[in-house]
Amino acid sequence: MTQVDTTGTGRTGPDHADTGPGPWRAGVRRAIRGCSRPEPWKRGPVLAALALLLGLLMLLHGRIPNRIGHLGSLVETFLPWFGLFVPVLLAGALWRRSLSAVTALLLPVTVWLSLFGGLLTDKSHPGGDLTVVSHNVAADNPDPAATARDLAASGADVLALEEITDQDRGTYEKELAKTYRYHTVLGTVGLWSRLPLSDTRPVDIATDYGPLAATKPAAEKLTYNRALRTTVTTRQGPLAVYVAHLGSVRVNPRVGFWTDSRDRGAQALARAVADEPTRRVVLLGDLNGTMDDRAFAGLTSQLRSAQDEAGAGFGFSWPARFPVERIDQILVRGVRPDSAWVLPATGSDHLPVAARVSW
């Protein structure tokens, strides 16, 4: 049948209707009507409640009590990973076509971004007077010589090692001697430096394994000194360097998240730093915890994290095969972190961490 042009445009009625703004307006009207209906807001109440609970959990993590099984510390240890629940809940909300759940997800998204959004950008910049590296070399490292060579090639001016065993100490000293003229080892921790060292002394962090001592393998029972303090002499003046390996943590059905040894060590280390007369301080070590954990409040109130201030990403360092936590730390006071990064894996179950600092 012949169609008549009634518009004066030379186009037939049906064709002209398909090309005009009508479909867009109709789509907007349908969306508005859909949102104004009560059904999408009533769908998925459980998903909406879970989204709100997730946001409140991250927002109020500091209020979670630690009296029962150190639950608060456990949540704070894995706090960044709670963000993974957001896409799961979002998928459920879209599947249920629940506007209430989608809206509720704004809370956990906002909280997570406020806590960790800054870590997603690269905050490093050129420069730096000193490169520092810290590495838990692992007591059961199958090739300590290769680990030492890798660390020597990292360009570190100051290198801290933790978990040095008696049988491997000579290997590290031999392999690192060509690169570092000065070094000191006290118990299971040591420091190698291109610059002179002085005033070296142990720091008593009183580590033990309490009720879980019987469950710890004999090869890992390091009962020697686990922290030291020394002075690195630089052209800009003295730099106090602490090297520490705090006690391990365990998840145990009887005691929950067991952190007693680590927490006592963190408190002792915080007291030592507070009493430190030198203005410029760097703390290197395996602290067996993240800086979101309230157990480290005494340290984080005095020292800044190089990774947080000058790194790119979360800087996860453990376990080496699939890092999920940053428990190896570089904390500073009186110096400025210019960059921070994680080095490639060695024979250890930890990754080395590095930073460039300037005065």
C-alpha positions in Angstrom: 0.0 0.0 0.0 1.3 3.5 -0.8 2.3 5.6 2.2 1.5 9.3 2.0 4.0 12.0 3.2 2.0 14.1 5.6 5.0 15.9 7.3 6.3 17.9 4.3 9.8 16.4 4.8 9.7 14.0 2.0 9.7 11.0 4.5 7.0 8.6 5.2 5.3 8.6 8.6 6.7 5.3 10.0 10.3 6.0 8.8 10.3 9.4 10.3 9.0 8.2 13.6 12.0 5.7 13.9 14.6 8.4 13.4 13.3 11.0 15.7 13.9 11.6 19.4 10.9 9.6 20.4 12.6 6.4 21.4 15.1 8.2 23.6 12.3 10.0 25.4 10.3 6.8 25.7 13.3 5.0 27.2 13.8 7.8 29.8 10.1 7.8 30.6 10.2 4.0 31.1 13.3 4.3 33.4 11.6 7.0 35.5 8.4 4.9 35.7 10.5 1.9 36.7 12.2 3.7 39.5 9.0 5.2 40.7 7.4 1.9 41.1 7.7 0.3 44.5 8.7 -3.2 43.3 12.4 -2.5 42.5 12.9 -0.9 45.9 11.2 -3.8 47.7 13.3 -6.4 45.9 16.4 -7.8 47.5 16.1 -6.6 51.1 18.7 -9.2 52.3 21.2 -7.9 49.7 20.6 -4.3 50.8 21.1 -5.3 54.5 24.3 -7.1 53.7 25.6 -4.1 51.7 24.9 -1.8 54.7 26.5 -4.2 57.1 29.6 -4.5 54.9 29.9 -0.7 54.8 29.5 -0.4 58.6 32.0 -3.2 59.2 34.7 -1.3 57.2 33.7 2.1 58.6 33.6 1.0 62.2 36.3 -1.6 62.2 38.0 0.1 65.1 35.0 -0.5 67.3 35.1 -4.3 66.8 36.2 -5.7 70.2 39.5 -7.5 70.5 38.7 -9.2 73.7 37.4 -12.4 72.1 40.0 -14.1 69.9 41.4 -10.7 68.7 38.5 -10.5 66.3 39.2 -6.8 65.7 42.8 -7.4 64.7 41.7 -10.3 62.4 39.3 -8.1 60.5 41.8 -5.3 60.2 44.5 -7.7 58.9 42.3 -8.5 55.9 40.4 -5.2 55.7 41.3 -4.3 52.0 39.9 -7.7 50.9 36.5 -6.9 52.2 36.1 -4.8 49.0 35.8 -8.0 47.0 32.3 -8.4 48.5 31.1 -5.3 46.6 31.1 -6.8 43.1 29.5 -10.0 44.5 26.7 -8.0 46.1 26.4 -5.9 43.0 25.9 -8.9 40.8 23.2 -10.2 43.1 21.5 -6.8 43.1 21.4 -6.6 39.3 20.1 -10.2 39.1 17.3 -9.3 41.5 16.8 -5.9 39.9 16.9 -4.4 43.3 17.4 -0.6 43.4 17.5 -0.7 47.2 20.5 -3.0 47.2 22.3 -1.0 44.5 21.8 2.2 46.5 22.9 0.5 49.7 26.2 -0.5 48.0 27.2 3.2 47.8 28.1 3.0 51.5 30.8 0.2 51.3 32.1 1.6 48.0 32.6 5.1 49.5 34.1 3.7 52.7 36.5 1.4 50.9 37.7 4.2 48.6 38.2 6.5 51.5 40.4 3.9 53.2 42.3 2.5 50.3 41.6 4.5 47.2 44.8 6.4 47.6 46.8 3.2 47.3 45.5 2.7 43.8 47.6 5.6 42.4 51.4 5.8 41.9 52.7 8.3 44.5 56.4 7.8 43.8 58.6 10.5 42.3 62.2 10.8 41.3 64.9 11.5 43.8 66.1 10.1 47.1 69.3 10.1 49.0 69.3 6.5 50.3 67.8 3.2 49.2 66.8 0.9 52.0 65.7 -2.8 51.6 64.2 -5.2 54.1 63.8 -9.0 53.6 62.8 -11.9 55.7 65.2 -14.5 54.1 63.4 -17.5 55.7 65.1 -20.0 57.9 64.4 -22.8 55.4 65.7 -20.8 52.4 67.0 -23.5 49.9 69.5 -21.2 48.3 70.7 -18.4 50.7 73.7 -17.6 48.4 71.4 -16.8 45.5 69.2 -14.7 47.8 72.2 -12.7 49.0 73.3 -12.1 45.4 69.8 -10.9 44.4 69.7 -8.5 47.3 73.2 -7.2 46.6 72.1 -6.4 43.0 69.0 -4.5 44.2 71.1 -1.3 44.7 70.3 -1.0 48.4 72.5 1.3 50.4 71.1 -0.2 53.6 70.0 -3.8 53.7 68.1 -5.4 56.6 67.7 -9.2 56.9 65.5 -11.1 59.2 65.3 -14.8 60.2 69.0 -15.5 59.7 70.0 -18.9 61.0 73.4 -19.9 62.4 74.1 -22.2 59.5 73.3 -19.5 56.9 74.9 -16.5 58.6 78.3 -17.2 57.1 76.8 -17.5 53.6 75.2 -14.1 53.8 78.3 -12.5 55.2 80.4 -13.9 52.4 78.1 -13.1 49.5 77.3 -9.5 50.8 80.9 -8.6 51.7 81.8 -7.4 48.2 78.9 -4.9 48.2 78.7 -3.8 51.8 81.7 -2.7 53.8 79.8 -2.6 57.1 77.5 -5.0 58.7 76.2 -6.2 62.0 74.3 -9.3 63.0 72.6 -9.8 66.4 70.8 -13.1 66.8 68.5 -13.6 63.8 68.5 -10.1 62.4 71.2 -8.2 60.7 72.0 -5.0 58.8 74.4 -4.5 55.9 75.4 -1.0 54.8 77.6 0.9 52.4 77.9 3.6 55.1 79.5 3.3 58.5 77.6 1.8 61.4 77.9 2.6 65.1 76.1 2.4 68.5 74.7 -1.0 67.6 72.7 -2.7 70.4 69.9 -5.3 70.7 66.3 -4.2 71.3 64.4 -6.5 73.7 61.0 -7.2 72.1 60.3 -10.2 74.4 59.0 -12.6 71.7 57.7 -16.0 72.5 55.1 -18.4 71.2 53.0 -18.8 74.3 50.3 -21.5 74.2 51.2 -22.5 70.6 54.9 -23.2 71.2 54.4 -26.9 71.0 52.8 -26.6 67.5 55.6 -24.6 66.0 58.2 -26.7 63.9 61.5 -27.0 65.7 63.3 -25.6 62.6 61.4 -22.3 63.0 61.9 -21.9 66.8 64.1 -18.8 66.6 64.8 -18.0 70.2 67.6 -15.6 69.7 67.5 -11.8 69.6 65.0 -10.6 67.0 65.6 -6.8 66.9 68.5 -4.4 66.8 69.1 -0.7 66.7 72.1 1.0 65.0 73.3 4.3 63.7 74.1 4.8 60.0 76.4 7.8 59.4 75.4 9.8 56.4 76.6 13.1 54.9 73.4 14.7 56.2 73.9 13.4 59.7 73.0 10.3 61.8 70.2 8.0 60.8 68.8 5.6 63.5 67.9 2.3 61.9 65.8 -0.4 63.6 65.6 -4.0 62.3 62.9 -6.2 63.8 61.2 -9.5 63.4 58.1 -9.6 65.6 56.5 -12.7 66.8 54.3 -14.8 64.6 50.5 -14.9 64.6 48.3 -18.0 64.4 44.7 -18.8 63.9 43.9 -21.6 66.4 40.4 -23.0 67.4 41.3 -22.8 71.1 42.7 -19.2 71.3 41.3 -17.6 68.1 43.6 -15.2 66.3 46.7 -15.5 68.5 48.8 -12.4 68.4 50.1 -12.0 72.0 53.8 -12.4 71.2 53.6 -10.0 68.3 51.6 -7.4 70.2 54.1 -7.4 73.1 56.9 -7.0 70.6 55.1 -4.1 68.8 54.6 -2.3 72.1 58.2 -2.8 73.1 59.4 -1.5 69.7 57.1 1.5 70.0 58.6 2.4 73.4 62.1 2.1 71.9 61.3 4.4 69.0 59.6 6.8 71.4 62.8 7.0 73.5 65.0 7.3 70.4 66.9 10.7 70.6 67.9 10.7 66.9 65.5 12.8 64.8 65.7 10.7 61.6 64.5 7.1 62.1 63.9 4.2 59.7 62.3 0.9 60.9 62.8 -2.1 58.7 61.5 -5.6 59.3 58.9 -8.4 59.2 56.3 -7.1 61.7 53.9 -10.0 61.0 51.0 -7.6 60.7 49.5 -4.9 58.5 49.5 -1.2 59.6 45.7 -1.2 59.6 45.9 -3.5 62.7 45.3 -1.5 65.9 48.1 -3.5 67.6 50.6 -1.2 65.8 49.0 2.1 66.9 52.0 2.9 69.0 54.3 2.7 66.0 52.0 4.3 63.4 51.5 7.3 65.7 55.2 8.0 65.5 56.2 6.6 62.1 54.9 6.8 58.5 54.7 4.0 56.0 56.9 4.4 53.0 54.5 2.3 50.9 51.5 4.3 51.9 53.2 7.6 51.1 55.3 6.9 48.1 54.3 3.5 46.7 52.0 2.2 44.0 49.5 -0.3 45.0 49.2 -2.2 48.3 52.7 -3.5 48.4 51.7 -7.0 49.5 54.8 -9.0 50.5 53.5 -12.4 51.9 53.3 -15.2 50.9 55.7 -14.8 48.0 53.7 -17.1 45.6 50.5 -15.2 46.0 50.9 -12.1 48.2 47.8 -11.1 50.2 49.2 -9.0 53.0 51.9 -6.4 53.6 53.5 -7.7 56.7 57.1 -6.5 55.8 57.3 -2.9 56.5 59.5 0.2 56.0 58.4 2.9 58.4 60.1 6.3 58.7 60.4 9.5 60.8 62.3 12.6 59.9 63.0 11.6 56.3 60.8 11.7 53.3 59.9 8.6 51.3 60.3 9.3 47.6 59.3 5.9 46.3 58.5 2.4 47.6 58.2 -0.9 45.8 58.3 -4.7 46.2 61.3 -6.6 44.8 61.1 -10.0 42.9 60.9 -13.2 44.8 63.9 -15.0 46.2 64.1 -18.4 47.9 62.1 -17.0 50.8 58.4 -17.2 51.4 58.5 -13.4 51.8 59.1 -10.7 49.1 61.7 -8.1 49.7 60.5 -4.5 50.2 62.4 -1.4 49.2 62.2 2.4 49.5 64.1 5.5 48.5 64.2 8.2 51.1 65.5 11.8 51.2 66.2 14.2 54.0 
